[in-house]
């Protein structure tokens, strides 16, 4: 749906929307039907939405015809090449024609048209059905024509009015409120390092804030000039520290969000279980941007949570690809893996076992008891000595306590869990062990990492967890840059959408060689290397592969 706007919906059309026809699915409300049409391309009857195009172009049907594909979750549109997809939310639909310079006081959105007539209920229905806008002009090829019934049309228009209807929680005239979330199983050293970076970043931004300036300059005066200005607001950080069992975390988060409304969650830190936090943010439509977690949640239908990397789950995919080989029979018939119960390696080992068993590879797991770091690793290794391949999902104390390596097995290890280039891998293991490495190589990322590390040093921030601290700095910077392009359009889904569009143009990407987020993607870095230690001692790594994307 491209190029629409309008006045309030008339009583007749509104009553049509409320009069639920018998053809609609049982129990469906107009609001639910409008949402279903917009997000999923499903009509009130359950049939797929169908859209035709001018000049006999290919029709769109079902999910492919859903409005969200062009106008996004926010309803604020996007750009496709040189084509601008305009906003169709209530505020932009109902806005009358601007009368002169600076009359349009809506936040500037690419594709907005302040110089067109406002839509009425009749012209809005016409543009959806026939592609003729409020000024009587025919819309372009990108806009399908939808033969909606009056009831479905009323439901869709009513849903459009719910989009972008008011200022988002956590936004005031002078402040933007953000939270960061820390689970009780998070590493205390990483917690200290992450919070030091966030608190300093917020302090720097607030003390160095300039007077209000336009986010973009138009030549001379225009009807968009006023809307292009962005008010500089003070950033307020709320630290939500969770306690107790994971079953209580969502209730705690609900209380936090009620008492301290925030616009988004930035960074954060988790241990082995981040799922309750992820699920809460999705249910609350609360952006959760780049938390520091080793086991993120991979759910294709979710929208509000973004991660830099898939963590140990990415490592499992890399190792699975290595063991399965390219074409033909798998490289091995039996794999042993060692992990400690209750740690991140448990989820990775489960994912790896599932991937290998689908191809007929036998997987034997050796589970160390929770806690007691360093204890039991050598004994578990003896039980895994007869496999063709050995996979280690172990922390540094367990890595240091491995003892002698097995004679025949190829060895793979989680670089993320084991400490990356600082892993205390015994010298007898170093040449033959391949580390799954979901970051850029140390010599290649040096320039991108040195800047935040220098920022820490100048501000006397102890560098206690470099990768977590650099990722936290990167998350804050990405959010700040994204907000600078939003011109006071504080809509939570729009924050996600603008970030997705902006990220792949960013030069400073920290530990990652590339960061990209297309629509419906949740992981900005999508690959990794296999590396081994180049010497019996020290931290120098040698790459055994190019950058691999599973």
Phi, psi and omega in degrees: 000109187237130172083056182230163177184174180173180175272182179298148179289134182289160183298323183296314181292323178298317179295326175299320180294324183282335180278088187294119181287158182293339180286344179291153177302146183305129176082358183288133176263161176305320180298318180292323179293315178300317178296319181295319178296313185292313188269328188239351181070036180239126181284171179300331179283350186095350178283156180288144172294139179234136178230133177257161181236159178297156174060027175071024178293169183298134179286163174247143184214143176063225183300328179292336181268353185299141182302328185300334183298327179255315187270357173071168179301323183288337189080006184263007172077185181198196175231145176231100187063238178268359182269131177258127177264115190281164175289144179229025177283170184307314184297322182276328175296319189269357184289124177288167179302136177294137185271344181179189182303133176069011180286325181287114182253012174283148175304139183293130175231134176304132179093351179293147180233098178278349184258028176240161178294146174292152180276147166258174178299328181286316182287332176292316176298323181294318182292329178287321183276321190243349181074027178249120188280184186291342176265005178085010181265147180277131180286165185283185187297328187294335184273110175291164174253132186243121180273073183276146171291164179301321182292315178295322178298314179299320179295318180295316180296319178299322179293320179301327180290340179279345182280133174055048184270340182205169180296138183293152173303147178085006180239122174239180179294339185235351186221150168242125183257132178231155175239158164230143189245134179232124179273157184292343179267010180286149178296125183295329178292315178296323178301313180298317180293317180297312182295324178298319179292313183297314182297321179289321179298314179297318180296315179300314183296321182287323183281336182257013183294137181267174175293159181305131179224157179290143177284340175207149183253126172264144180294118180071195179274145175210170179292350180261353188304313183297320184287345181277352180279143179238129178282128176284122182246147176289136177271129179243126181259131174244126180261114180259099180266118180273154180225164172073192183291156183299333180296343181259355189293319183295323176296319177298318181295322177299318178296316179301313184293327177291317183281329183226076180302134181231155178282325182198165172256130179245134177057227187109171185211129178230170175258235184282335188236106176252354188304316180299325179291313178305312182296321178297314181296321178295314181294330182268001184052045184247113179302131176236105196252108170062055173293152177274094181222144179272337180236081178287170178264126180253094182232113190296330183275356183277164188226323196269354182246127179239143180234153172289321186212160176277002172063225183293337176292325173293319177300319178298320178294320178298313181294320177300316178298322179294317183287329180280338179072186180247106179073165178066203183281152176303154183290336182223164178251338182216138181230136172251142175223148182237131175210164180259132182303139177080002179255173183300331180297338180295315178294320179295318180295322178296316180295318180295316180300318180297318181294320182286321182295331177296340180250018174080014179269128178285133181237126180245119182257135178244113191254120174277147180295152179299146181076197178051057182302134180091343183269134173090352184294315182295321179294318177298325179296322179296325178286346182252020189280348185257015181269161175282335179217144181235130179240128183250118173250073191230151174278172186302316179299323178288323178297317181294337185259021187290329185080210183280143180284157175293158186284316192254336191289140165285139188243131175235144184220146174289114176291323182297315181283325187280353178106011178054229183290348177265007181301133182278051183288126180304151185300328181291345180263342198295316186288330187261352183265127175263129177263127167289127192228095187275035179224171171290157181292148187306317182288334181276336182262001192304311183297318183291331181271330183297328182297306178296325178297322176294322177299318177298316184295314180300326182263011175058039175269118179300132179268096185251339180212078192306313184294316178296318182291320177294318177298323179294315176300317179297317179300315179298318180294320179297317179295316180298317180294320179296315181298328181294344180257006187260352174047049177067013176274074187277084178235126188302311178298327180295326175301314178298314185294318178295321179297317179300321181287328186275330197298319186286357175263001185277133181273324181272103184240014173061234184284354190250138179288328181220144172228118178219145178218100172280170177303137180072011172261148184240348185239117188284325176254130194241008184214192180186182180243167158253132182226163170222162178288133185282340183222164181294336176225167178095187187241006183287131181252151173238135182281135175257001181206163166285177174298123184249134174243109184301000000 
